[in-house]
Amino acid sequence: MSALRVLITNNTLAQRAGSELYVRDLANALRKRGHTPVAYSTALGEVAAELTASGVCVVDDLNQLRSVPDLIHGQQPLELLTALLHFPGVPAIQFIHNSSGWQERPAPFPRILRYVAVDYACRDLLREYDIPADRIRVLLNFVDLARFRPRRSPLPPVPQRALLLSNYASEDTHLPAVREACARAGIPLDVVGARTNTAASEPEKILADYDLVFAKARCALEAMAVGTAVLLCDFEGSGPLVTSENFAFLRPLNFGRRTLLRPLQATALLAEMKRYDPADALRVSQRVRASAGHEAVMDDLVSLYEEVVREFAESDPLDKLAEDRAAAAYLRQFKRDFDANTNAVLRLRQRLEQLPLVGRTSIKLARALLRRK
């Protein structure tokens, strides 16, 4: 199949975070392969500027596009549905990056021919929505190995420097527990993330400076690719140190939320820090670099694009009434979810205001939950 024009939608292209960076890396990889990616979001910012600088067209209004795409690659359903209604004769796929956020749920629509989960938690979410099995694919997250190169020097026998890498890290979330654990172990800790105003635009340039990284999901995978030891941790809880033994279990879970089953306590973190093993961290890194590179994932993704385009071309004529009803059903559910979420936020705020000042742990938890909403 010849080069494809792919419209990629996302709820925001502002802050350097999960799906935003996925769109950036995806668009750049497609462009290098001779395809024409176009990115759409109503909220533009730092990531949009990076895309534009690399030669990718970015718009916040679909009326700015003069060409009809061959395929729509959507993330969050609201923006994807906007693109589907704007381009009535174009097939789509939807990527699911989050298994818990109400704004990330699948959007049943006739022209969405494939639903792609980035881990098993997202795959299970698709099954809950009764998406047909033959429309579900799993494409695990990837790492740009050309950017995240192996560290030049081996890890020391005992970690000398640690990094907490998370946009959610703050005094109200998991930073105090990580700081206490590192202090008790005698390891200096640095923090990189949006909440502490220390976000790094090029994390690949700093990761090799650290021996132990506290992170989850994409950040954890990138740190492993560089060769640091990684302890899974975020505001929702703590997980294990990633080892060659537990890698096969953790990888399909994207080193994410389902792996954070332990409490955010310095004691729990210290127990995992004691498992630090430079030789095993190297084995983990080699495994990531052998199995999680972006080229193999892009091969699968482009094949999926072509499969969907061919299938749509051979399908029955469009049923506009079915599409209109699917759009109406989604908007109806979106309103219900929006109202429920708004009410939940109001209840959390009321509870936060009523908490006694002595309940500092409870206040931190409530604030973390409020930010998550």
C-alpha positions in Angstrom: 0.0 0.0 0.0 1.2 3.5 -0.8 2.0 6.2 1.8 -0.9 6.9 4.1 -2.3 10.2 5.4 -3.1 9.6 9.0 -5.1 12.0 11.2 -4.0 11.5 14.9 -6.4 12.9 17.5 -5.7 13.6 21.2 -7.4 15.6 23.9 -4.4 17.8 24.4 -1.0 18.4 22.8 0.2 20.8 25.5 2.0 19.3 28.5 4.6 16.6 28.0 2.6 13.6 29.4 1.5 10.1 28.5 -0.7 10.1 25.3 0.7 13.5 24.2 4.2 12.0 24.0 2.8 8.9 22.4 1.3 11.0 19.6 4.6 12.9 19.2 6.7 9.8 18.8 4.1 8.1 16.6 3.8 11.0 14.3 7.6 11.4 13.9 8.0 7.6 13.3 5.3 7.7 10.6 6.9 10.7 9.0 10.3 9.0 8.8 8.6 6.0 7.1 7.2 8.2 4.3 3.6 8.6 5.6 1.9 11.9 6.3 0.7 12.3 9.9 -1.5 15.2 10.9 -2.1 15.9 14.6 -5.4 17.4 15.9 -6.3 18.7 19.4 -8.1 21.7 20.7 -5.5 22.3 23.4 -2.0 23.0 21.9 1.2 23.7 23.7 4.7 22.4 24.2 4.1 19.0 22.5 2.4 20.7 19.5 5.3 23.0 19.1 7.7 20.0 19.1 5.6 18.3 16.4 5.5 21.4 14.3 9.3 21.9 14.6 9.8 18.3 13.4 7.7 18.9 10.3 4.4 17.5 11.4 1.2 19.4 10.6 -0.8 20.3 13.8 -4.2 21.9 13.9 -6.8 22.8 16.5 -9.6 23.1 14.0 -10.3 20.4 11.4 -11.6 23.0 9.0 -7.9 23.9 8.5 -7.3 20.7 6.7 -7.6 20.7 3.0 -7.0 16.9 2.4 -9.1 14.1 3.6 -7.1 11.5 5.7 -7.0 7.8 4.7 -7.4 6.8 8.4 -8.1 8.4 11.7 -6.0 7.2 14.7 -7.8 8.3 17.8 -7.1 8.3 21.5 -9.7 9.8 23.7 -13.2 9.4 22.3 -14.5 13.0 22.2 -11.8 14.2 19.8 -12.0 10.9 17.8 -15.8 11.3 17.4 -15.3 14.9 16.3 -13.0 13.7 13.6 -15.3 10.9 12.5 -18.2 13.3 12.1 -16.0 15.8 10.3 -14.7 13.2 7.8 -17.8 10.9 7.2 -16.1 8.5 4.8 -13.0 7.7 6.7 -12.3 4.6 8.9 -10.7 4.8 12.3 -8.9 2.9 15.1 -9.0 3.9 18.7 -6.1 3.5 21.1 -6.9 3.0 24.8 -4.1 4.2 27.0 -5.9 4.3 30.4 -8.1 1.6 32.0 -9.7 3.8 34.6 -10.2 7.4 33.4 -13.8 8.0 32.3 -12.6 10.2 29.4 -10.6 7.4 28.0 -13.3 4.8 27.5 -14.0 3.2 24.1 -16.5 4.8 21.8 -18.6 2.3 20.0 -19.0 3.6 16.4 -19.5 1.7 13.1 -16.4 3.2 11.5 -14.0 2.4 14.3 -12.9 -1.0 13.0 -10.1 -1.7 15.6 -9.6 -1.0 19.2 -6.0 -1.1 20.4 -5.0 -1.6 24.0 -1.5 -0.6 25.1 -1.6 -3.2 27.9 -3.7 -6.0 29.3 -5.5 -3.7 31.7 -6.8 -1.7 28.7 -7.6 -4.9 26.9 -9.8 -6.0 29.8 -11.6 -2.7 29.7 -12.4 -3.3 26.0 -13.9 -6.6 26.9 -16.1 -5.0 29.6 -17.6 -2.8 26.8 -18.4 -5.9 24.8 -16.1 -4.9 21.9 -15.9 -7.9 19.6 -12.8 -10.0 20.1 -11.8 -9.7 16.4 -11.7 -5.9 16.7 -9.3 -5.9 19.7 -5.6 -5.7 19.3 -2.8 -5.3 21.9 0.2 -3.2 20.9 2.4 -2.7 24.0 4.1 0.7 24.5 7.5 1.2 22.9 10.7 3.1 23.4 12.6 5.1 20.8 15.9 3.3 21.2 17.8 5.9 19.1 17.0 8.5 21.8 17.2 6.4 24.9 20.7 5.0 24.5 22.4 2.6 26.9 24.5 4.3 29.6 28.2 4.3 29.0 29.3 3.2 32.4 28.0 0.2 34.4 25.9 0.7 37.5 27.8 0.9 40.7 27.6 -2.0 43.3 25.4 0.3 45.5 23.2 3.1 44.1 24.8 6.5 44.4 22.0 8.7 43.0 18.3 8.2 42.7 15.6 10.0 40.6 11.9 10.3 41.1 10.4 10.7 37.6 6.7 11.6 37.7 4.4 14.5 36.7 2.4 13.6 39.8 5.3 13.8 42.3 4.6 16.4 45.0 4.6 16.9 48.8 0.9 15.8 48.7 1.5 12.5 46.8 4.4 10.0 46.8 7.4 12.4 47.1 7.7 12.3 50.9 7.7 8.5 51.1 10.4 8.2 48.3 12.4 10.9 50.0 12.3 9.2 53.3 13.3 5.8 51.8 16.3 7.4 50.0 17.3 9.3 53.1 17.3 6.1 55.2 19.4 4.4 52.5 21.8 7.3 52.3 21.1 8.0 48.6 20.6 11.5 47.3 17.3 12.0 45.5 16.4 14.3 42.6 12.8 14.9 41.4 11.7 15.6 37.8 8.1 16.3 37.0 5.4 18.9 36.2 4.1 19.2 39.8 7.5 20.2 41.1 8.2 22.6 38.2 11.2 20.4 37.2 9.9 18.7 34.0 12.6 17.7 31.6 12.0 18.1 27.8 14.8 15.6 27.1 14.8 13.0 29.8 17.1 10.8 27.7 19.9 13.2 28.5 19.6 12.8 32.3 18.5 9.3 33.0 22.0 7.8 32.6 23.2 10.1 35.5 21.1 8.0 37.9 21.5 4.5 39.2 18.0 4.0 40.6 14.8 5.5 39.2 11.3 5.6 40.8 8.8 5.7 38.0 5.9 3.8 36.3 4.6 3.1 32.8 6.3 4.9 29.9 8.9 6.6 32.2 9.9 3.3 33.7 10.3 1.6 30.3 12.5 4.5 29.1 14.7 4.3 32.2 15.1 0.6 31.8 16.1 1.1 28.2 18.9 3.4 29.4 20.1 0.8 31.9 19.1 2.2 35.3 17.5 0.0 38.0 13.8 0.8 38.2 11.4 0.7 41.1 7.8 1.0 40.2 6.1 3.8 42.1 3.6 6.6 41.7 0.9 8.5 43.7 -1.4 5.4 43.6 1.0 3.1 45.3 4.4 1.3 45.1 5.3 -1.8 43.2 8.4 -4.1 42.8 11.9 -3.4 41.6 11.8 -4.6 38.0 14.0 -7.7 37.6 14.7 -10.2 34.9 12.5 -12.6 36.9 9.4 -10.5 37.1 9.8 -8.6 33.7 7.6 -11.0 31.8 4.7 -10.5 34.2 5.1 -6.7 34.5 5.6 -5.9 30.8 2.0 -6.7 29.6 0.8 -4.5 32.4 2.9 -1.6 31.0 4.6 -1.4 34.4 1.6 0.7 35.3 -1.3 1.0 37.7 -2.0 -2.7 38.2 1.6 -3.2 39.4 1.3 -0.6 42.2 -0.2 -2.9 44.8 1.9 -2.0 47.8 1.5 1.0 50.2 3.3 4.3 49.7 5.5 3.8 52.7 9.2 4.2 53.1 9.5 0.7 54.6 7.9 -0.9 51.5 10.2 1.1 49.2 13.3 0.2 51.2 12.5 -3.5 51.0 12.5 -3.3 47.2 15.6 -1.1 47.1 17.6 -3.8 48.8 17.0 -6.0 45.8 19.1 -3.6 43.7 21.4 -5.7 41.5 23.6 -4.0 38.8 24.0 -7.2 36.8 20.3 -8.0 36.8 19.4 -4.3 35.8 21.7 -4.8 32.8 19.8 -8.0 31.9 16.5 -6.1 32.1 17.8 -3.3 29.9 19.0 -5.7 27.3 15.6 -7.3 27.3 13.8 -4.0 26.8 16.1 -3.1 24.0 15.5 -6.4 22.3 11.7 -6.5 22.7 10.3 -2.9 23.2 11.9 -0.9 20.4 9.6 1.3 18.4 10.5 -0.1 14.9 8.8 -3.5 15.6 5.7 -1.8 17.0 5.5 0.6 14.0 5.7 -2.4 11.7 2.7 -3.9 13.4 0.8 -0.6 13.6 1.3 0.3 9.9 0.1 -3.2 9.0 -2.9 -2.6 11.1 -3.6 0.7 9.3 -3.4 -1.0 5.9 -5.7 -3.8 7.2 -8.3 -1.4 8.3 -8.2 0.7 5.1 -8.6 -2.4 2.9 -11.4 -3.7 5.1 -13.3 -0.5 5.0 -12.9 -0.2 1.2 -14.4 -3.7 0.8 -17.2 -3.1 3.4 -20.9 -2.5 2.8 -22.2 1.1 2.1 -22.3 3.3 5.2 -25.4 3.3 7.3 -25.7 7.0 8.3 -28.6 6.4 10.6 -26.6 3.8 12.6 -23.7 6.3 12.8 -26.0 9.1 14.0 -27.5 6.9 16.7 -24.0 5.8 17.8 -22.9 9.4 18.1 -26.0 10.3 20.0 -25.5 7.3 22.4 -21.9 8.3 23.1 -22.9 12.0 23.8 -25.7 10.8 26.1 -23.2 8.6 28.0 -20.6 11.4 28.0 -23.1 13.7 29.7 -23.8 11.1 32.4 -20.1 10.5 33.0 -19.4 14.2 33.1 -22.2 14.8 35.7 -21.0 11.9 37.8 -17.4 13.1 37.7 -18.4 16.6 38.6 -20.4 15.5 41.5 -17.6 13.3 42.7 -15.2 16.2 42.6 -17.6 18.3 44.6 -18.0 15.6 47.2 -14.2 15.2 47.5 -13.8 18.9 48.1 -16.4 18.9 50.8 -14.8 16.0 52.5 -11.4 17.7 52.3 -12.7 20.8 53.9 -14.2 18.8 56.8 -11.0 16.8 57.5 -9.3 17.6 60.9 -6.0 19.3 60.6 -4.3 16.4 62.5 -5.2 14.0 59.7 -2.3 15.0 57.5 -2.2 11.6 55.8 -5.9 11.8 55.0 -5.5 15.3 53.6 -2.7 14.2 51.3 -4.8 11.3 50.1 -7.8 13.5 49.5 -5.8 16.0 47.6 -4.3 13.3 45.4 -7.7 11.9 44.6 -9.0 15.4 43.8 -6.2 16.0 41.4 -6.8 12.7 39.7 -10.4 13.7 39.1 
